[in-house]
Amino acid sequence: MKKWNERRLPLLLAALLIIAMAAGFGLTMRRSFMEIRQQEADNILLYYSENIMLQMRGALNQADTLAQTARIIGDQDTAWFEKAACSLLSREEIRYVCLIDGDTMVSALPAEQYGDQVGHDLKDFSYTYTLAKVVKELVVEGPITIGSGDAKQEVFLFLQPFVSDNAYLGEVGVALDRDYVLEQMGLRYLTEQGYDYELWRVNPQSGDKEVVSTSGSGVDFSHAAKTSFNLPTQWNLSIQPMDGWISRENSVTIILVCALAAFLLLGLCYTLSRLRTQAKKLKNVSLTDRQTGLYNQAGFTTALDRCLAEQRGPIVLFYFVFEGYNEVAQLIGPEAEAAFLQSIPRRLTEYIESPFLAGRLQAGNFAIAVREDMNESQRKDFARGLSLELLLKIRLNGEKSFLTARYQYAPCPPNGQAADIIATLIRSYYAYRSKESPARMLTQKCRQLIAGQSNVVFEEYTDLEMMELSKTFNQYRKQVEQLAYFDPVFNVGNRPKYLRDANMLISYDKKRQFSLFCVDICAFSQYNELFSADIGDQILREVLRRLSRPFGTYLYRINGDVFLGISRSNESEQVFASRLQQLLTKPVLAGNASFALQVRIAVCRYPTHGDTPEVLLDRIQAALRFSKESNQHIMIYHDELDAMIRTEAEILRLLKASIEEKTLEIWYQPIMNLENRRYTAVEALTRLPNGKGGYFPAGLVISLAERSGMVEQLGDYVLTHACRFMHMQGKALGLLRTGINLSVQQLLVRNSADHILRLIRTSGVDPKLITLEITESVLIQSIERACATLDRLRNTGVHIALDDFGVGYSSLNYLSNLPVDVIKIDRSLTQQILTNPKQHALLRSIVEMAAINSLAIVAEGVETMEEQSIISASGVHFIQGFYYARPMSQEQLIRFLKDQK
């Protein structure tokens, strides 16, 4: 659209200008026609004004002769007047004659109609009579109506005063027939000449317009030509052409002339535009590569100079070279070469999102200038990605091979010259290539592969021997990748492959979104335990088969029964996850059994929830943990999880700082010995302040420490401080034991027994005063290795307590085989003692088995008197819970135990 506008806008502007010029020319012609017709009308008006004045004052003014006679006679005798008037009245056009002597009417003829006017004063008549006395010259009034009844008639009244020495003596009035006067004016000729006319005068008293004669009613004379004359009132004659000042013929002529002029000008502009376009095309042909449609070297240089002059942002220049292109082109033939070259513009457009220029400098050499601000890493990624996009696929000796483009790049200096910049980049490329032989490059890539780099690619070479060697290395690399990136049992991608694939997706197009789905099979271990590992593998294979439908090659197994999948679908995450759930909850056939699986699905999205594969993996695992805690089967990462992750990060930061600064608090919960009713033992507990006057949940802190690899550091800190406290305060407070929790990571690391014993002995405490607590699930899952470590610790006098008994496996049969001294019954069991008879029976069984195996029993989580009564009656040795004491700081514990003495 932008190119179309740039090409068509000048033509559009030229057309508008031509239309405006034609319109202006038409207006000029219209004005000229109007001026001609107005000049004709002015000439006619001049003639008519002179003719009417001549008629009024001369030929039609019959009163003038009588007035001259009256001035000469100068007496009161009216006989002469009546005699002269009779001759006038004999004429058909004369309707009325009167004589006024001074201010008195002395004669009015015909007497039978107007004789009653004799003797009346001048003021008894219309203002026109008085006006004649005042101006002492001819006054014409009309048309007016005189007479009465059937004798009424319309006339023009001519009043001619007679004076002597400029003194008014009287006046003579003669009334002529209206039609006769108008006929004498010749107004009909105007109509014959094609004019509408209007003869009108201004009433001297009211100032109103009084139409004397008009060619037709309803005609608008507001734009008519007009002339005025005085009798002595102002008389006006307005005329205008009946067909307007611009006739239809004139309008048609103007339109035709303007249209012809516009057409000729438009044709001229179009011809000039076509000539200009053809010249531009001829110029472009000289600047364009015929095979690709890209710029040639001259055209690219010119276009790059133009872009640099615009200074609209940084430009990066890339130089790509297909080495050995001419030899390969001969091998693949002209048709395959033409198809490859013609595909290059489309490939560039699809890959490059920013504005760019592209040119083919030589047969296999291309230059691309991209207007985008890139750092070094982005330039390298862009060049590598475009090199893969421009890959030339060939077949040699029936085998598929690839010819990749090598590249060099550099940012363009703002004020540089394109020719110099291109030449410098080309020299830089060949200077670099001269230092690299194919054998040296192969050696370097092998070393990169040995170092563990995953993006190593052995390029194709035009030298056939080097190409065969490169292909062999590629095959070897694929085998290595198969071992490094694929699960050996199920032949599906593993965690490293996910990281590599996600990195490639992101580096290829950082703006392209994709979704990450994590699928976890609920309680999968039961299938292996209750049936066999082979049944478990069959279930996993069927799950993988189903998941491969929506995810294809973007499917990974990152843990025993936990799978990842990358989806680039535009389908909403909720809908996609629901479809996965339906896909996986259908019964799975394994062996002779059918299993209905339950799965949990966690979802996050790039780049909304993370901009690296590692961050996305952390986020989706957090979502999976949250789904387990909230018992939801589909969990899409959201702000609450983000807040939870920030909280966890803050906890880890504070935990690390408090361990390094030795400010992490160690609290203790007293344990009641039911035999002597004294507190003879405590359990050391971790307390991390949250900075708001409270503490973070201890279970969350320990869980985060285990996941982040800090649990050994935390465990050493707690063990050291608890042992030191027991050494310094234990005997004085009457304590015989202090319990310290061990995590699986502390227990199972190499030489863990030596390390733990060294910390105990360093504190100076007797190992016999220390009880190390481990959870039942940790012990059972790693029983062989754990037992070896625990035996070494017990041999030094350290006691071992089995914590949380009753939560996990709760099998009484293996108690005699475990290297433990104490069983701590979990709170989940003690809470049900009052309500569940089975739990009460289980408690008694545990006590009996413990007695057989000489094991001490601690009941945890006792909070009420009822619980205390029934549990103490069951035969347990120790009780730990809020009923007796809550966890407390070291200072509070010292005061508490001293008060108990």
JOGI-V732213 format. One line per field, one symbol per residue. ss: DSSP state (~ for helix, > for strand, _ for the rest). Layout:
# JOGI-V732213
ss->???
This chain:
# JOGI-V732213
ss->_~~~~~~~~~~~~~~~~~~~~~~~~~~~~~~~~~~~~~~~~~~~~~~~~~~~~~~~~~~___~~~~~~~~~~~_____~~~~~~~~~~~____>>>>>>>>__>>>>>>_~~~~~~~___>~~~__~~~~~~~~~___>>>>>>>>__~~~_>>>>>>>>>>>>__>>>>>>>>>>>~~~~~~~~__~~~~~__>>>>>>>>______>>>>>>__________>>>>>>___>>>>>>>>______~~~~~~~~~~~~~~~~~~~~~~~~~~~~~~~~~~~~~~~~>______>_~~~~~~~~~~~~~~____>>>>>>>___~~~~~~~~_~~~~~~~~~~~~~~~~~~____>>>>>>>__>>>>>>>____~~~~~~~~~~~~~~__>>>>>__>>>>>__>>>>>>______~~~~~~~~~~~~~~~~~___~~~~~~~~~~~~~_____________~~~~~~~~~~~~~~~~~~~~~~>______>_~~~~~~~~~~~~~~_____>>>>>>>>___~~~~~~__~~~~~~~~~~~~~~~~~~~___>>>>>__>>>>>>_____~~~~~~~~~~~~~__>>>__>>>___>>>>>>>>______~~~~~~~~~~~~~~~~~~___>>>__~~~~~~~~~~~~~~~~~~~~~~____>>>>>>>>>____>>>>>>>>>>_>_____>__~~~~~~~~~~~__~~~~~~~~~~~~~~~~~~~~~~~___>>>>>__~~~~~___~~~~~~~~~~~____~~~>>>>>>~~~~~~_~~~~~~~~~~~~~___>>>>>>>_________~~~____>>>>_~~~~______~~~~~~~~~~~~~~~~___>>>>>____~~~~~~~~~____>>>_______>_~~~~~~~~~~~_
